[in-house]
Amino acid sequence: MVNVIAAMDPSGLIGLDRAIPWDYPAYSERFKATTVGNAIIVGRHAYEALGLRGERTIVLTRRLDNGCRLTRQGLSYVGTFQDAYSIASIHYPPQRIWVVGGGHAFAAALRRRINRVDITIVPTVVDPAGRPTHFPVGDLEQHYRLISEDPDPHDPRLTHRLYQCRNRSQPSR
């Protein structure tokens, strides 16, 4: 029952040049309210772009592709999604584990048929002249069904979509 939370523009863009190419306070507040006090799994570039700080943040990095783990003061660096999930699940139940970015971390989570995907669509369409990062929309559409779609109550420019896995036959690990 691991979860995903993400913001993207209508084309699926989630980042540009290893940064978030928009700023919507209503989404930032939603993100914080959803993730504070929970375990966070995040890719290294997204971790650097988001500036996350928390008691349990697990950073995925290809620099540790042999599965090594480095841990200090609630911050862990691991080489695989499985290792990230294993560390998070020591301290938190699956429903309190959130994958928050970037593209590779989202793809790894969606392949595992995680339970819930919380997407905010932002109206900004960014010209990806730099190095764009996209959400794996194909995996989302193939394995998940849209269960709700609502405008943000604090910023009607934003649309929240909640997806649930179509087939939970595969483990969420």
Number of C-alpha atoms within 10 A of each C-alpha: 18 25 24 24 19 19 26 22 20 14 13 18 25 27 27 18 14 19 16 16 18 17 10 12 11 15 21 12 12 14 17 10 10 14 18 15 14 20 28 28 32 28 25 22 19 23 21 13 16 16 8 11 12 15 13 21 25 29 27 28 19 13 12 14 12 10 17 12 18 13 13 7 9 12 15 18 25 27 20 21 26 16 18 25 24 12 20 24 17 9 13 15 13 20 15 19 24 26 27 22 29 26 21 20 24 27 19 16 25 26 15 17 25 26 22 21 25 18 17 24 22 22 13 16 14 16 10 13 8 10 10 18 20 18 23 20 14 11 14 20 13 11 17 22 16 15 11 11 13 12 14 16 11 12 12 12 14 21 18 19 16 18 20 20 22 14 12 15 8 10 10 18 18
